[in-house]
Amino acid sequence: MSWKLTNAITEQIRREKGFSFGQGAGRIGLLYPSPYRAGMSSLGFQWVHKLLSDAGFSVERSFLPDDVEAWRLSKTPLLAWETLTPLSHFPVLGVSLAYELELSGLIQALELAGIPPLRKDRTEQHPRIILGGPITFSNPLPAAPFVDAMIIGEAEKALIPMFDAALSEERGDFLRIAKGLPGGFVPEIDGIKLPQVALADDANLPAHSHIITPDTELSNMHLVEGERGCHRSCTFCVMRRGSNGGMRLFTPERVIATIPEHAKRVGLVGAAISDHPKLIQILEALISQGREVGVSSLRADRVFLKPKIPELLRKAGYRTLTVASDAASVRLRRTLYKGTTEKHLIGCAKLAAEYRYKVLKIYMMVGVPDEQPHDIEELILFTKELAKIHPVALGIAPFVPKRNTPMDIDDFAGIKNVEKTLKKIRRGLSGVAEVRPTSARWAWVEAELAQGGPEAGEAVYEAVKNGGVFSDYKRAFKALDADTRAPWRKLSECSP
């Protein structure tokens, strides 16, 4: 093993607060297929780690290295952080997959661990692999070739019995038990037929982190759900599947009770946290305790209607006021069932100026269905008006149609079209507003996976083996016929 690499792991563990590892009955490795700074910022990953640890299992974490090639050249196997045990030595691995492009990270991590990524290439000498995470609310099928079982949806009910069965039962019995659990999905038995999304009992919530570390995207922050799910009807969003009949609210008392005394920063998590009717009460309580506060999502209409929210967040250390418009024009926002109006966004800019935020950041999509040149022109003109009020940054992502949403049937706009639109926006807003787009090419890869079946996952495996650059992905997906790429529909062609 490389002393330099293992020493870096030991040092990061030393800086953590809130959890002391102890040996338990049954060893489980938890793998996050992105680097530590992202994995430890994932509330879901931390929550699963806490639930399994509290149940008496010996749970150790592992992450995709920051520099995969350097790790590979060191000839050090991928390790569990708590005891530096090679990940391949664990009988069971749990994987949290947040979004489609992390699938390549899973493949790379398994290869670094010396575990054959494809299930068909593994034997009983290799760990059994169970997958869950946000990806299961949309389309987890591309991950099917790499895992033994999945928990579709909220994992709380199935988590303990599934891992217990994986540790104690023969393979056939384990798979039968897994299939019968809430949200249980076994690819080699179920094919591409996904079960109903599992939903947790509210009595066991809110989820919250139990490890605080400075070495993450959300440095030294305790994460806790203020609510779960969403009561809105945005047509592009998969969060509607986790609403359990509506947005599930947690009282200020339940939220605050999760926060340890040593936590100086608190992150309130939820798909629609700004819709919480007692958010202001929660913020006031945290500020009175001298804590800094961050929130995962702010709706522009709520910020506009409740100016106390941005006022309190600024007092709690917030520097960037972040909201979403989600589409370039008023017309397109209406088609997405998005209630944000220009009045709301102008109000947010004025509040950002009043409370001296550094910048107003607006998340949005381009390439949504029926987007026309005049919609982009409207975006440019309106952003110029906002920038006269307060500095603006646009975070722009190409629209990706997700399975199990009303926009499932829509197509990706095409790489050339998206890049042309982004170029027009940059040119139109040069010197006026900061434009931060994500890659049109990788959005196309995301779209292929968002709509693909198990064969799409095998295409990712081929792409990773061949180098993992965009051209490798393009060749791998093009090698699949239309019916194989997406068994339920034909995807639009790539336009590089």
C-alpha positions as CSV (number, residue, x, y, z in Angstrom):
1,M,0.0,0.0,0.0
2,S,1.1,3.6,-0.7
3,W,2.0,5.3,2.6
4,K,1.1,8.7,1.1
5,L,-2.4,7.6,0.2
6,T,-3.2,5.8,3.4
7,N,-1.8,8.6,5.5
8,A,-4.1,11.1,3.7
9,I,-7.1,8.9,4.5
10,T,-6.0,8.7,8.2
11,E,-5.6,12.4,8.4
12,Q,-9.1,13.1,7.0
13,I,-10.6,10.6,9.4
14,R,-8.8,12.4,12.3
15,R,-10.5,15.7,11.3
16,E,-14.0,14.3,11.5
17,K,-16.4,14.9,14.4
18,G,-19.4,13.1,15.7
19,F,-18.8,9.4,15.0
20,S,-16.3,6.8,16.4
21,F,-16.0,3.6,14.5
22,G,-16.5,0.4,16.4
23,Q,-16.4,-3.2,15.3
24,G,-19.9,-4.8,15.0
25,A,-21.5,-8.0,13.9
26,G,-21.3,-8.3,10.1
27,R,-18.9,-6.2,8.0
28,I,-20.4,-3.9,5.4
29,G,-18.5,-1.6,3.0
30,L,-20.4,1.5,1.9
31,L,-19.1,2.9,-1.4
32,Y,-19.8,6.4,-2.8
33,P,-18.6,6.5,-6.5
34,S,-17.4,10.1,-6.3
35,P,-14.7,11.6,-4.2
36,Y,-14.9,12.0,-0.4
37,R,-15.8,15.7,-0.5
38,A,-19.0,14.9,-2.5
39,G,-19.8,11.6,-0.7
40,M,-19.7,13.2,2.8
41,S,-21.9,16.0,1.5
42,S,-24.6,13.5,0.7
43,L,-27.2,13.3,3.4
44,G,-28.5,10.0,2.0
45,F,-25.1,8.4,2.2
46,Q,-24.5,9.6,5.7
47,W,-28.1,8.5,6.8
48,V,-27.6,5.0,5.5
49,H,-24.2,4.8,7.3
50,K,-25.9,5.9,10.5
51,L,-28.9,3.5,10.2
52,L,-26.6,0.5,9.5
53,S,-24.2,1.5,12.3
54,D,-27.0,2.0,14.8
55,A,-28.3,-1.5,13.9
56,G,-25.0,-3.0,15.1
57,F,-23.3,-3.7,11.8
58,S,-19.6,-2.9,11.3
59,V,-19.8,-0.3,8.6
60,E,-16.9,1.2,6.8
61,R,-16.8,3.9,4.1
62,S,-15.0,4.1,0.8
63,F,-14.9,6.7,-2.0
64,L,-13.7,7.1,-5.6
65,P,-10.2,8.7,-5.3
66,D,-9.7,12.3,-6.3
67,D,-7.0,11.1,-8.8
68,V,-8.1,7.7,-10.1
69,E,-5.0,7.3,-12.3
70,A,-2.5,8.1,-9.5
71,W,-4.3,5.6,-7.3
72,R,-4.1,3.0,-10.0
73,L,-0.4,3.5,-10.6
74,S,0.3,3.2,-6.8
75,K,-1.1,-0.4,-7.1
76,T,-2.9,0.2,-3.8
77,P,-6.3,-1.6,-3.7
78,L,-9.3,0.6,-3.0
79,L,-9.6,0.7,0.8
80,A,-12.3,1.1,3.5
81,W,-11.4,4.3,5.4
82,E,-12.0,3.2,8.9
83,T,-9.5,0.2,9.0
84,L,-7.8,0.5,5.6
85,T,-9.1,-2.9,4.7
86,P,-9.2,-3.6,0.9
87,L,-12.8,-3.2,-0.2
88,S,-12.7,-6.6,-1.9
89,H,-12.5,-8.3,1.5
90,F,-16.0,-7.3,2.5
91,P,-18.8,-9.8,2.1
92,V,-21.3,-7.0,1.2
93,L,-21.0,-3.6,-0.4
94,G,-23.7,-0.9,-0.4
95,V,-23.5,1.7,-3.1
96,S,-25.2,5.1,-3.2
97,L,-25.8,6.4,-6.7
98,A,-27.0,10.0,-7.0
99,Y,-27.2,10.6,-10.7
100,E,-26.4,8.9,-14.1
101,L,-22.9,10.1,-14.7
102,E,-21.7,8.6,-11.4
103,L,-22.0,5.2,-13.0
104,S,-18.5,5.5,-14.5
105,G,-17.3,6.2,-11.0
106,L,-18.8,2.9,-9.7
107,I,-17.1,1.0,-12.5
108,Q,-13.7,2.7,-11.8
109,A,-14.1,2.1,-8.0
110,L,-14.8,-1.6,-8.4
111,E,-11.9,-2.0,-10.8
112,L,-9.6,-0.3,-8.3
113,A,-10.8,-2.7,-5.7
114,G,-10.1,-5.7,-7.8
115,I,-13.8,-6.6,-8.0
116,P,-15.1,-7.4,-11.5
117,P,-17.6,-4.6,-12.2
118,L,-20.1,-6.8,-14.1
119,R,-22.2,-9.1,-12.0
120,K,-21.9,-11.9,-14.5
121,D,-18.1,-12.0,-14.0
122,R,-18.2,-12.3,-10.2
123,T,-18.3,-15.4,-8.0
124,E,-19.4,-16.1,-4.5
125,Q,-15.8,-15.1,-3.5
126,H,-16.6,-11.5,-4.4
127,P,-18.8,-9.1,-2.3
128,R,-22.5,-9.0,-2.9
129,I,-23.5,-5.5,-4.1
130,I,-26.6,-3.6,-3.1
131,L,-27.5,-0.2,-4.7
132,G,-29.8,2.6,-3.7
133,G,-29.9,6.4,-3.8
134,P,-31.6,9.2,-5.7
135,I,-31.1,7.6,-9.1
136,T,-33.7,4.9,-8.1
137,F,-36.5,7.5,-8.3
138,S,-35.9,7.8,-12.0
139,N,-34.1,5.1,-13.9
140,P,-31.6,2.8,-12.2
141,L,-31.6,0.2,-15.0
142,P,-28.2,1.1,-16.5
143,A,-26.7,0.2,-13.1
144,A,-28.4,-3.3,-13.2
145,P,-25.5,-5.2,-14.8
146,F,-23.2,-4.2,-11.9
147,V,-25.3,-5.0,-8.8
148,D,-27.0,-8.0,-7.2
149,A,-30.0,-6.1,-5.7
150,M,-31.4,-2.6,-5.4
151,I,-33.7,-0.7,-3.1
152,I,-35.9,1.5,-5.3
153,G,-37.0,4.7,-3.6
154,E,-36.7,5.4,0.1
155,A,-34.5,2.8,1.7
156,E,-35.4,3.0,5.4
157,K,-37.8,0.0,5.5
158,A,-35.8,-2.4,3.5
159,L,-32.3,-1.4,4.5
160,I,-31.6,-3.5,7.6
161,P,-33.4,-6.7,6.4
162,M,-31.7,-6.6,3.0
163,F,-28.2,-6.2,4.4
164,D,-28.9,-8.8,7.1
165,A,-30.0,-11.3,4.4
166,A,-27.0,-10.5,2.2
167,L,-24.7,-11.3,5.1
168,S,-26.4,-14.4,6.4
169,E,-28.2,-16.2,3.6
170,E,-27.2,-18.3,0.6
171,R,-27.3,-16.4,-2.6
172,G,-30.6,-17.7,-3.8
173,D,-32.3,-17.1,-0.5
174,F,-30.8,-13.6,-0.3
175,L,-32.2,-12.7,-3.7
176,R,-35.7,-14.0,-2.9
177,I,-35.7,-12.0,0.4
178,A,-34.4,-8.9,-1.4
179,K,-37.1,-9.1,-4.0
180,G,-39.9,-9.3,-1.4
181,L,-38.8,-6.2,0.5
182,P,-40.3,-2.7,0.0
183,G,-38.7,-1.4,-3.1
184,G,-36.7,-4.6,-3.6
185,F,-35.4,-5.1,-7.1
186,V,-33.3,-8.0,-8.3
187,P,-32.1,-7.5,-11.9
188,E,-31.5,-11.2,-12.7
189,I,-35.0,-12.1,-11.6
190,D,-37.0,-8.9,-12.4
191,G,-35.4,-8.0,-15.8
192,I,-36.4,-4.4,-16.4
193,K,-39.6,-4.4,-14.4
194,L,-39.1,-2.0,-11.5
195,P,-41.2,-2.3,-8.3
196,Q,-43.2,0.4,-6.8
197,V,-41.1,3.1,-5.1
198,A,-40.7,2.4,-1.4
199,L,-41.6,5.1,1.1
200,A,-40.4,5.6,4.6
201,D,-42.5,6.0,7.7
202,D,-42.5,9.6,8.8
203,A,-41.9,8.5,12.4
204,N,-38.4,7.4,11.6
205,L,-37.5,10.8,10.0
206,P,-36.0,13.3,9.5
207,A,-32.8,12.0,8.1
208,H,-29.7,13.7,9.4
209,S,-25.9,13.4,9.1
210,H,-23.8,12.2,12.0
211,I,-20.3,13.0,10.8
212,I,-19.1,16.6,10.4
213,T,-15.9,17.2,8.4
214,P,-14.1,20.2,7.0
215,D,-13.1,18.3,3.9
216,T,-16.3,18.4,2.0
217,E,-18.3,20.6,-0.4
218,L,-20.4,21.6,2.7
219,S,-17.5,22.2,5.1
220,N,-18.2,21.5,8.8
221,M,-21.9,21.4,8.2
222,H,-24.6,19.2,9.9
223,L,-27.2,18.2,7.4
224,V,-30.9,17.6,8.3
225,E,-34.1,17.3,6.4
226,G,-36.6,20.1,7.1
227,E,-39.0,18.3,4.8
228,R,-39.1,15.4,2.4
229,G,-40.7,15.3,-1.1
230,C,-42.5,18.1,-2.9
231,H,-46.1,19.2,-3.3
232,R,-45.4,21.1,-6.6
233,S,-46.0,19.7,-10.1
234,C,-43.0,20.7,-12.1
235,T,-43.1,18.3,-15.1
236,F,-39.4,17.7,-15.4
237,C,-38.7,16.7,-11.8
238,V,-38.4,13.2,-10.4
239,M,-39.0,14.4,-6.8
240,R,-42.7,14.1,-7.2
241,R,-42.2,10.3,-6.8
242,G,-41.0,10.7,-3.2
243,S,-43.8,12.9,-1.9
244,N,-45.9,10.1,-0.3
245,G,-49.1,12.0,-1.2
246,G,-47.5,15.4,-0.6
247,M,-44.7,17.2,1.0
248,R,-43.8,15.7,4.4
249,L,-43.0,18.3,7.0
250,F,-40.9,18.0,10.2
251,T,-41.5,20.3,13.1
252,P,-38.8,22.8,14.2
253,E,-38.4,20.8,17.4
254,R,-37.7,17.5,15.5
255,V,-35.2,19.3,13.2
256,I,-33.3,21.1,15.9
257,A,-33.2,18.0,18.1
258,T,-30.9,16.3,15.6
259,I,-28.2,19.0,15.8
260,P,-25.2,18.2,18.0
261,E,-23.8,21.0,20.1
262,H,-20.5,21.0,18.2
263,A,-22.2,21.8,14.9
264,K,-21.6,25.4,14.1
265,R,-23.1,25.2,10.6
266,V,-26.4,23.6,9.7
267,G,-27.7,22.7,6.2
268,L,-31.5,22.4,5.8
269,V,-32.2,19.8,3.1
270,G,-35.4,19.3,1.1
271,A,-36.7,19.5,-2.4
272,A,-38.9,22.4,-1.4
273,I,-37.5,23.5,1.9
274,S,-38.5,27.2,1.3
275,D,-42.1,26.0,1.2
276,H,-41.9,24.8,4.8
277,P,-44.5,26.9,6.7
278,K,-42.2,27.2,9.7
279,L,-38.9,27.8,7.9
280,I,-38.6,31.2,9.4
281,Q,-39.1,29.8,12.9
282,I,-36.4,27.2,12.3
283,L,-34.0,29.9,10.9
284,E,-34.6,32.2,13.9
285,A,-34.0,29.3,16.4
286,L,-30.7,28.4,14.7
287,I,-29.5,32.0,14.5
288,S,-30.3,32.5,18.1
289,Q,-28.0,29.6,18.9
290,G,-25.2,31.3,17.0
291,R,-25.1,28.8,14.1
292,E,-24.6,29.5,10.4
293,V,-27.3,28.1,8.1
294,G,-27.5,26.9,4.5
295,V,-30.5,25.6,2.6
296,S,-30.7,23.2,-0.3
297,S,-33.3,24.9,-2.4
298,L,-35.1,28.2,-2.5
299,R,-38.2,28.9,-4.6
300,A,-38.2,32.4,-6.1
301,D,-41.9,33.0,-5.3
302,R,-41.4,32.0,-1.7
303,V,-38.4,34.4,-1.3
304,F,-40.5,37.1,-2.9
305,L,-43.5,36.5,-0.7
306,K,-41.4,36.0,2.5
307,P,-38.5,38.5,2.5
308,K,-37.8,37.4,6.0
309,I,-36.2,34.2,4.6
310,P,-33.4,36.0,2.7
311,E,-32.9,38.4,5.6
312,L,-32.4,35.6,8.1
313,L,-30.2,33.6,5.7
314,R,-27.9,36.6,5.3
315,K,-27.7,36.9,9.1
316,A,-26.8,33.2,9.2
317,G,-23.8,33.6,6.9
318,Y,-25.4,33.1,3.5
319,R,-23.5,35.0,0.8
320,T,-25.2,33.9,-2.4
321,L,-29.0,34.0,-2.9
322,T,-29.8,31.1,-5.1
323,V,-33.1,30.5,-6.8
324,A,-34.4,28.8,-10.0
325,S,-36.2,30.0,-13.1
326,D,-35.9,26.6,-14.8
327,A,-36.6,27.9,-18.3
328,A,-35.7,30.9,-20.5
329,S,-39.0,32.6,-20.8
330,V,-42.4,33.1,-19.1
331,R,-44.0,31.0,-21.8
332,L,-41.8,28.0,-21.3
333,R,-42.0,28.2,-17.5
334,R,-45.8,27.9,-17.9
335,T,-45.4,24.7,-20.0
336,L,-43.2,23.2,-17.2
337,Y,-45.9,24.0,-14.6
338,K,-43.3,26.3,-13.0
339,G,-45.0,29.1,-11.1
340,T,-42.0,31.5,-11.1
341,T,-42.7,34.8,-12.8
342,E,-40.5,37.8,-13.7
343,K,-42.0,39.7,-10.8
344,H,-40.7,37.0,-8.4
345,L,-37.2,37.1,-9.9
346,I,-37.1,40.9,-9.9
347,G,-38.1,40.8,-6.3
348,C,-35.3,38.4,-5.5
349,A,-32.8,40.7,-7.1
350,K,-34.0,43.6,-5.0
351,L,-33.8,41.6,-1.9
352,A,-30.3,40.4,-2.8
353,A,-29.3,44.0,-3.1
354,E,-31.1,45.1,0.1
355,Y,-29.4,42.4,2.2
356,R,-26.1,42.8,0.5
357,Y,-25.7,39.4,-1.0
358,K,-22.6,38.9,-3.1
359,V,-24.6,37.6,-6.1
360,L,-28.0,36.4,-7.2
361,K,-27.6,32.9,-8.7
362,I,-30.3,31.6,-10.9
363,Y,-30.5,28.0,-12.0
364,M,-32.2,27.3,-15.3
365,M,-32.4,24.9,-18.3
366,V,-31.9,25.3,-22.0
367,G,-33.1,23.0,-24.7
368,V,-36.5,22.4,-23.1
369,P,-39.2,21.2,-25.6
370,D,-40.5,23.9,-28.0
371,E,-37.8,26.4,-27.0
372,Q,-37.5,29.0,-29.7
373,P,-34.9,31.8,-30.5
374,H,-37.3,34.4,-29.1
375,D,-37.3,32.6,-25.7
376,I,-33.5,32.9,-25.5
377,E,-33.7,36.6,-26.5
378,E,-36.2,37.1,-23.7
379,L,-33.8,35.5,-21.3
380,I,-30.9,37.8,-22.3
381,L,-33.0,40.9,-22.1
382,F,-34.5,40.0,-18.8
383,T,-31.1,39.1,-17.3
384,K,-29.8,42.5,-18.3
385,E,-32.7,44.1,-16.4
386,L,-31.9,41.9,-13.3
387,A,-28.2,42.8,-13.5
388,K,-29.1,46.5,-13.3
389,I,-30.5,45.7,-9.8
390,H,-27.9,43.3,-8.5
391,P,-25.0,41.1,-9.9
392,V,-26.4,38.0,-11.5
393,A,-24.9,34.5,-12.3
394,L,-26.8,32.0,-14.4
395,G,-26.2,28.3,-13.7
396,I,-27.4,26.7,-16.9
397,A,-27.9,23.0,-17.5
398,P,-29.2,21.4,-20.7
399,F,-32.6,19.8,-20.3
400,V,-32.4,16.0,-19.8
401,P,-35.7,14.0,-20.1
402,K,-36.0,11.7,-17.0
403,R,-38.0,8.6,-16.8
404,N,-41.0,8.5,-14.5
405,T,-41.7,12.2,-15.1
406,P,-44.4,13.7,-17.4
407,M,-41.5,14.8,-19.7
408,D,-40.3,11.3,-20.1
409,I,-41.4,11.2,-23.8
410,D,-39.5,14.3,-24.8
411,D,-36.2,14.3,-26.6
412,F,-32.8,15.8,-25.8
413,A,-32.3,18.9,-27.9
414,G,-29.1,17.8,-29.5
415,I,-25.5,18.8,-28.7
416,K,-25.1,21.3,-31.6
417,N,-28.4,23.0,-30.7
418,V,-27.5,23.3,-27.1
419,E,-24.0,24.6,-27.7
420,K,-25.4,27.2,-30.2
421,T,-27.8,28.4,-27.5
422,L,-25.1,28.6,-24.9
423,K,-22.9,30.6,-27.2
424,K,-25.8,33.0,-27.9
425,I,-26.4,33.5,-24.2
426,R,-22.7,34.0,-23.4
427,R,-22.4,36.6,-26.2
428,G,-25.5,38.4,-25.3
429,L,-24.6,38.6,-21.6
430,S,-20.8,39.3,-22.0
431,G,-19.8,41.8,-19.4
432,V,-23.3,41.8,-17.9
433,A,-23.7,38.5,-16.0
434,E,-21.7,35.5,-15.3
435,V,-22.8,32.4,-17.3
436,R,-21.9,29.0,-15.8
437,P,-23.1,26.2,-18.2
438,T,-22.7,22.5,-17.8
439,S,-21.4,20.5,-20.8
440,A,-23.8,19.8,-23.7
441,R,-21.9,16.6,-24.6
442,W,-22.1,15.1,-21.1
443,A,-25.7,16.1,-20.9
444,W,-26.3,13.9,-24.0
445,V,-24.5,11.0,-22.2
446,E,-26.8,11.7,-19.2
447,A,-29.8,11.6,-21.4
448,E,-28.8,8.3,-22.9
449,L,-28.5,6.8,-19.4
450,A,-31.6,8.5,-18.1
451,Q,-33.6,6.7,-20.8
452,G,-31.5,3.6,-21.2
453,G,-31.8,0.0,-20.1
454,P,-29.2,-2.4,-18.7
455,E,-27.4,-2.4,-22.1
456,A,-26.7,1.4,-21.7
457,G,-24.8,0.5,-18.5
458,E,-22.7,-2.0,-20.4
459,A,-22.0,0.7,-23.0
460,V,-20.6,2.8,-20.2
461,Y,-18.4,-0.1,-19.1
462,E,-17.0,-0.3,-22.6
463,A,-16.5,3.5,-22.7
464,V,-14.6,3.4,-19.4
465,K,-12.4,0.5,-20.5
466,N,-11.5,2.4,-23.6
467,G,-10.5,5.6,-21.8
468,G,-13.7,7.3,-20.7
469,V,-13.6,10.4,-22.9
470,F,-16.7,11.6,-24.7
471,S,-15.8,9.9,-28.0
472,D,-15.6,6.6,-26.2
473,Y,-19.1,7.1,-24.9
474,K,-20.4,8.2,-28.3
475,R,-19.0,5.0,-30.0
476,A,-20.3,2.8,-27.3
477,F,-23.8,4.1,-27.4
478,K,-23.9,4.2,-31.2
479,A,-23.0,0.5,-31.2
480,L,-26.4,-0.2,-29.6
481,D,-29.4,-0.3,-31.8
482,A,-32.4,2.0,-31.0
483,D,-34.4,-0.7,-29.3
484,T,-31.5,-1.7,-27.1
485,R,-30.5,1.9,-26.2
486,A,-33.9,2.6,-24.7
487,P,-36.3,-0.4,-24.8
488,W,-39.4,1.9,-24.3
489,R,-38.7,4.6,-26.8
490,K,-36.3,5.8,-29.5
491,L,-33.9,8.5,-28.4
492,S,-32.9,11.5,-30.6
493,E,-29.5,11.2,-32.3
494,C,-26.4,12.8,-31.0
495,S,-25.4,16.0,-32.8
496,P,-21.8,16.6,-32.0
